[in-house]
């Protein structure tokens, strides 16, 4: 891991020192999110609970985006991710051997979030290839440095996450319509991955959206992560974001996953409603309520709720630089006890006991 960090740092320095080519627009970016957490939700099922404080980092990332006429591309790396390796034992030599990098099915090594290149024909059609976010999920497709709360919510496990493939996109069609059409490898990073194999199976997704300036955004999407030897995982998402003046923001998202992890009739849903209020230019108050439901064949349905009560303080020159986020998460659900709930969701997961979260973010 240390060698990976050093190599990335050296590469970044070399590229940054190169003279810019005429007509080529390169934008570097990076951000770090330093976190702290305290409460029973850190270790809810233990008899001897660890309640914190616990310090760490959610994301430590850097990357660049490049544009040269109609050509575009980008790279984003996360130095807070391990680079796993598959280790095998050779019975003939009696030694352990590193067989290959342990990247999840259909994706690049874990340290690489995005790596892509593309070409824009017009507003109605651009194509890109590589690894990037699949077009399912409004909140998931929001950048990690722009999240309203400290963590991604319960719906994150149901999306297709990132995968390697190709995507055709269009924006600003007829003054507001847009679309994404993705086709690629299996979605191995998804919490609901069906277990299919690269080159045997694929994933695909379609998203349609409509924007009314900054006042309103609506989208609906559908995706499939195939498994030729089990059940295909399919997911449907619908979401809405609206702004009323400069102070009020409302969001809603509902996501429904079928045959989670390739298991027939193992279905999960997650939804949230969100309200944010800007008290002034530097302070925002918010509340977000999640509910996850799990329905497995032969088992009683179970549910889990997470309600985030939060405040965002913007200390820098924009809303992503020098930001402090504070959240208290209230939890509930079926048969709620002191050690959480009996919720049995395999993908749409959340806190099963209350927790206090804090995060400081700096970015450029």
C-alpha positions as CSV (number, residue, x, y, z in Angstrom):
1,X,0.0,0.0,0.0
2,X,2.9,2.4,0.9
3,X,4.5,1.8,-2.5
4,X,1.2,2.5,-4.2
5,X,0.8,5.8,-2.4
6,X,4.4,6.8,-3.2
7,X,4.0,5.9,-6.9
8,X,0.8,7.8,-7.2
9,X,2.4,10.9,-5.5
10,X,5.4,10.8,-7.8
11,X,3.2,10.4,-10.9
12,X,1.0,13.3,-9.8
13,X,4.1,15.5,-9.3
14,X,5.5,14.7,-12.7
15,X,2.2,15.3,-14.5
16,X,1.6,18.5,-12.7
17,X,5.0,19.8,-13.7
18,X,4.5,19.2,-17.4
19,X,3.6,22.2,-19.5
20,X,0.0,22.4,-20.5
21,X,-0.8,21.8,-24.2
22,X,-2.5,24.5,-26.1
23,X,-6.3,24.0,-26.1
24,X,-6.1,21.3,-23.5
25,X,-8.0,22.0,-20.2
26,X,-6.8,20.0,-17.2
27,X,-8.5,20.4,-13.9
28,X,-7.0,18.8,-10.8
29,X,-9.0,18.1,-7.7
30,X,-8.7,16.4,-4.4
31,X,-10.4,16.2,-1.0
32,X,-10.0,14.5,2.4
33,X,-12.8,13.7,4.9
34,X,-11.7,13.3,8.5
35,X,-14.3,11.6,10.7
36,X,-15.2,10.9,14.3
37,X,-18.0,8.8,15.7
38,X,-19.4,7.9,19.1
39,X,-22.3,5.9,20.3
40,X,-23.8,2.4,20.7
41,X,-24.2,2.2,16.9
42,X,-20.5,1.6,16.5
43,X,-20.7,-1.8,18.1
44,X,-24.4,-2.5,18.6
45,X,-24.4,-6.3,19.0
46,X,-21.6,-6.7,21.4
47,X,-22.1,-7.4,25.1
48,X,-19.1,-5.3,25.9
49,X,-19.8,-2.4,23.6
50,X,-17.2,-0.1,22.1
51,X,-18.8,3.3,22.0
52,X,-16.0,5.5,20.8
53,X,-14.8,8.0,20.1
54,X,-13.5,6.4,16.9
55,X,-11.4,8.5,14.5
56,X,-10.7,7.9,10.8
57,X,-11.3,9.1,7.3
58,X,-14.1,8.3,4.8
59,X,-12.4,9.5,1.7
60,X,-8.9,10.6,0.8
61,X,-9.0,11.2,-3.0
62,X,-7.3,13.0,-5.8
63,X,-7.7,13.1,-9.6
64,X,-8.1,15.1,-12.7
65,X,-10.5,15.8,-15.5
66,X,-9.2,16.7,-19.0
67,X,-11.0,18.3,-22.0
68,X,-9.5,18.8,-25.5
69,X,-12.2,20.0,-27.8
70,X,-14.8,17.2,-28.0
71,X,-12.4,14.7,-26.3
72,X,-12.7,14.3,-22.5
73,X,-11.4,11.9,-19.8
74,X,-10.7,11.6,-16.1
75,X,-9.1,9.7,-13.3
76,X,-10.0,9.5,-9.6
77,X,-8.1,7.5,-7.0
78,X,-8.9,6.9,-3.3
79,X,-5.8,6.5,-1.1
80,X,-8.0,5.3,1.7
81,X,-8.8,2.0,0.0
82,X,-6.7,-1.1,0.2
83,X,-5.4,-3.0,-2.8
84,X,-6.4,-6.6,-2.0
85,X,-4.4,-9.5,-3.4
86,X,-5.5,-13.1,-3.9
87,X,-3.0,-15.5,-2.2
88,X,-2.9,-19.2,-3.2
89,X,-1.0,-22.1,-1.8
90,X,1.2,-24.2,-4.2
91,X,1.2,-27.8,-2.8
92,X,4.1,-28.7,-5.0
93,X,6.5,-26.1,-3.7
94,X,4.9,-25.7,-0.3
95,X,4.8,-21.9,-0.7
96,X,2.2,-19.2,-0.8
97,X,2.0,-17.2,-4.0
98,X,0.3,-14.0,-5.0
99,X,-1.9,-15.0,-7.8
100,X,-3.5,-11.8,-8.9
101,X,-4.9,-8.5,-7.7
102,X,-8.1,-9.0,-5.8
103,X,-10.2,-6.5,-7.7
104,X,-13.9,-7.1,-7.4
105,X,-15.6,-8.7,-10.4
106,X,-15.8,-6.4,-13.4
107,X,-13.8,-3.5,-11.9
108,X,-10.3,-2.1,-11.6
109,X,-8.2,-2.3,-8.3
110,X,-10.0,-0.8,-5.3
111,X,-7.8,2.3,-5.2
112,X,-9.1,3.3,-8.6
113,X,-12.6,4.9,-8.4
114,X,-12.9,6.3,-12.0
115,X,-10.7,5.9,-15.1
116,X,-12.4,6.8,-18.4
117,X,-12.1,8.6,-21.7
118,X,-14.8,9.8,-24.1
119,X,-16.0,11.9,-27.0
120,X,-18.9,14.4,-27.2
121,X,-20.7,14.5,-30.5
122,X,-23.3,16.9,-29.3
123,X,-25.5,17.7,-26.3
124,X,-27.7,14.8,-27.4
125,X,-24.9,12.2,-27.6
126,X,-21.6,11.6,-26.0
127,X,-19.9,8.3,-25.3
128,X,-17.3,7.3,-22.7
129,X,-15.5,4.0,-21.9
130,X,-13.7,2.9,-18.8
131,X,-14.8,2.6,-15.2
132,X,-17.2,5.0,-13.7
133,X,-20.5,5.2,-11.7
134,X,-23.3,3.3,-13.3
135,X,-26.4,5.5,-13.9
136,X,-28.7,4.1,-11.1
137,X,-29.4,6.2,-8.0
138,X,-29.6,10.0,-7.7
139,X,-27.9,10.3,-4.3
140,X,-25.2,7.7,-5.3
141,X,-24.4,9.7,-8.4
142,X,-23.8,12.8,-6.2
143,X,-20.1,13.3,-5.6
144,X,-18.8,12.1,-2.2
145,X,-17.6,15.6,-1.4
146,X,-21.1,17.1,-2.0
147,X,-23.2,14.8,0.2
148,X,-25.7,16.4,2.5
149,X,-24.9,13.9,5.4
150,X,-21.7,12.4,6.6
151,X,-22.4,8.9,5.2
152,X,-24.0,7.4,2.1
153,X,-27.4,6.0,3.1
154,X,-29.2,2.7,2.9
155,X,-29.9,2.9,-0.8
156,X,-26.2,2.7,-1.6
157,X,-26.1,-1.1,-1.3
158,X,-28.8,-1.5,-3.9
159,X,-27.3,0.4,-6.7
160,X,-24.9,-1.1,-9.3
161,X,-22.1,1.1,-8.0
162,X,-19.1,1.3,-10.4
163,X,-18.3,-1.1,-13.3
164,X,-16.2,-1.1,-16.4
165,X,-18.0,-0.6,-19.7
166,X,-19.3,1.9,-22.1
167,X,-22.1,4.6,-21.7
168,X,-24.0,6.7,-24.2
169,X,-25.4,9.9,-22.7
170,X,-27.3,13.0,-23.6
171,X,-28.1,16.3,-21.7
172,X,-30.1,19.5,-22.3
173,X,-32.3,17.9,-24.9
174,X,-35.4,20.0,-25.6
175,X,-34.4,22.3,-22.8
176,X,-34.3,19.8,-20.0
177,X,-34.3,16.1,-20.8
178,X,-31.4,13.8,-20.5
179,X,-30.5,10.1,-20.6
180,X,-27.7,7.5,-19.9
181,X,-27.4,4.1,-21.4
182,X,-24.8,1.8,-19.8
183,X,-23.5,-1.6,-20.9
184,X,-20.5,-3.4,-19.3
185,X,-19.0,-5.9,-17.0
186,X,-20.8,-7.4,-14.0
187,X,-21.3,-5.0,-11.1
188,X,-18.9,-6.6,-8.6
189,X,-18.7,-3.6,-6.3
190,X,-22.5,-3.5,-5.8
191,X,-23.7,-4.7,-2.4
192,X,-26.4,-6.6,-4.2
193,X,-24.1,-8.2,-6.8
194,X,-25.6,-11.3,-8.3
195,X,-22.3,-13.2,-8.5
196,X,-22.0,-13.4,-12.3
197,X,-18.6,-13.7,-13.9
198,X,-16.7,-11.3,-16.2
199,X,-16.9,-12.4,-19.9
200,X,-19.8,-14.7,-19.1
201,X,-22.2,-12.1,-17.8
202,X,-22.8,-8.4,-18.1
203,X,-24.7,-5.5,-16.5
204,X,-26.7,-2.8,-18.1
205,X,-28.7,0.3,-17.0
206,X,-30.9,3.1,-18.4
207,X,-31.6,6.4,-16.7
208,X,-34.0,9.1,-17.9
209,X,-34.1,12.5,-16.3
210,X,-35.7,16.0,-16.6
211,X,-34.3,19.3,-15.2
212,X,-36.1,22.5,-14.7
213,X,-33.0,24.7,-14.2
214,X,-31.9,24.6,-10.6
215,X,-35.5,24.4,-9.3
216,X,-36.3,20.8,-10.0
217,X,-34.6,17.5,-11.0
218,X,-36.4,14.2,-11.6
219,X,-35.0,10.9,-12.7
220,X,-36.0,7.3,-13.1
221,X,-33.6,4.4,-13.8
222,X,-33.5,0.6,-14.2
223,X,-30.5,-1.7,-14.1
224,X,-29.6,-5.4,-14.2
225,X,-26.6,-7.3,-12.9
226,X,-26.8,-10.7,-14.7
227,X,-25.8,-14.1,-13.5
228,X,-26.3,-16.9,-16.1
229,X,-26.0,-19.6,-13.4
230,X,-28.3,-18.0,-10.8
231,X,-30.9,-15.2,-10.7
232,X,-30.3,-11.8,-12.3
233,X,-30.3,-8.9,-9.9
234,X,-32.5,-6.1,-11.0
235,X,-33.0,-2.6,-9.6
236,X,-35.5,0.3,-10.1
237,X,-35.0,3.8,-8.8
238,X,-37.1,7.0,-8.8
239,X,-35.9,10.3,-7.4
240,X,-36.8,13.9,-7.1
241,X,-35.0,17.0,-5.9
242,X,-36.6,20.5,-5.6
243,X,-35.4,23.9,-4.4
244,X,-37.7,26.6,-3.1
245,X,-35.9,29.8,-3.2
246,X,-32.4,29.9,-1.8
247,X,-33.2,28.5,1.6
248,X,-35.2,25.3,1.2
249,X,-34.3,21.9,-0.4
250,X,-36.5,18.8,-0.6
251,X,-35.4,15.4,-1.8
252,X,-37.0,12.0,-2.2
253,X,-35.7,8.7,-3.5
254,X,-37.1,5.2,-3.7
255,X,-35.1,2.2,-4.8
256,X,-36.3,-1.4,-5.2
257,X,-33.9,-4.4,-5.7
258,X,-35.0,-7.9,-6.7
259,X,-33.1,-11.2,-6.3
260,X,-30.4,-9.6,-4.1
261,X,-27.1,-11.3,-4.5
262,X,-28.6,-13.6,-7.1
263,X,-31.0,-15.3,-4.6
264,X,-34.5,-15.8,-6.0
265,X,-37.2,-13.8,-4.3
266,X,-34.7,-12.1,-2.0
267,X,-36.0,-8.5,-2.4
268,X,-35.1,-5.3,-0.6
269,X,-36.2,-1.7,-0.8
270,X,-34.9,1.6,0.6
271,X,-36.3,5.1,0.5
272,X,-35.6,8.5,2.0
273,X,-37.1,11.9,2.4
274,X,-34.9,14.9,3.0
275,X,-35.4,18.6,4.0
276,X,-32.6,21.1,4.2
277,X,-32.8,24.7,5.4
278,X,-30.1,27.3,4.8
279,X,-30.1,29.6,7.9
280,X,-27.5,31.8,6.2
281,X,-24.6,31.4,3.8
282,X,-22.5,29.4,6.2
283,X,-25.0,27.2,8.1
284,X,-27.5,24.6,7.0
285,X,-29.9,22.5,9.1
286,X,-31.3,19.3,7.8
287,X,-33.3,16.1,8.5
288,X,-33.2,13.0,6.5
289,X,-35.3,9.9,7.2
290,X,-34.4,6.4,5.7
291,X,-36.4,3.2,5.7
292,X,-35.1,-0.1,4.5
293,X,-37.3,-3.2,4.1
294,X,-36.1,-6.8,3.5
295,X,-38.4,-9.5,2.2
296,X,-36.8,-13.0,1.8
297,X,-38.5,-16.1,0.8
298,X,-39.6,-18.2,3.8
299,X,-38.9,-15.4,6.2
300,X,-41.0,-12.6,7.8
301,X,-40.3,-9.2,6.3
302,X,-38.2,-6.9,8.5
303,X,-37.5,-3.1,8.4
304,X,-34.9,-0.6,9.7
305,X,-35.1,3.2,10.0
306,X,-32.3,5.7,10.2
307,X,-33.2,9.4,10.9
308,X,-30.3,11.9,10.4
309,X,-30.6,15.1,12.3
310,X,-27.8,17.3,11.1
311,X,-26.0,20.6,10.6
312,X,-23.5,21.7,7.9
313,X,-21.1,24.5,8.5
314,X,-19.4,26.0,5.5
315,X,-16.1,27.7,6.5
316,X,-14.3,27.9,3.2
317,X,-14.8,29.8,0.0
318,X,-17.4,27.3,-1.3
319,X,-19.6,24.6,0.1
320,X,-17.2,21.7,-0.2
321,X,-14.0,23.3,1.2
322,X,-13.6,23.6,4.9
323,X,-17.0,22.0,5.6
324,X,-17.9,20.6,9.0
325,X,-20.8,18.1,9.2
326,X,-22.5,17.0,12.4
327,X,-25.2,14.2,12.4
328,X,-27.1,12.4,15.1
329,X,-28.6,9.2,13.8
330,X,-31.8,7.9,15.5
331,X,-32.6,4.2,14.7
332,X,-35.6,2.0,14.8
333,X,-37.4,-0.9,13.2
334,X,-39.1,-4.2,13.8
335,X,-38.7,-5.6,17.3
336,X,-36.3,-2.9,18.3
337,X,-34.2,-3.8,21.4
338,X,-31.2,-2.4,23.2
339,X,-28.9,-4.3,20.7
340,X,-30.6,-3.1,17.6
341,X,-33.2,-4.8,15.4
342,X,-33.9,-8.1,13.8
343,X,-33.5,-6.5,10.4
344,X,-31.9,-9.0,7.9
345,X,-31.2,-6.9,4.8
346,X,-28.1,-8.1,3.0
347,X,-27.6,-5.0,0.8
348,X,-29.7,-2.0,2.1
349,X,-27.8,-1.6,5.4
350,X,-27.7,1.1,8.0
351,X,-27.1,1.8,11.6
352,X,-29.0,-0.5,14.0
353,X,-28.3,1.7,17.1
354,X,-28.0,5.4,17.7
355,X,-24.7,7.1,16.8
356,X,-23.2,10.6,16.7
357,X,-21.1,11.4,13.6
358,X,-18.8,14.3,12.8
359,X,-16.7,15.1,9.7
360,X,-14.4,17.8,8.6
361,X,-13.7,18.1,4.8
362,X,-11.1,20.1,3.0
363,X,-10.9,20.1,-0.8
364,X,-9.5,21.9,-3.9
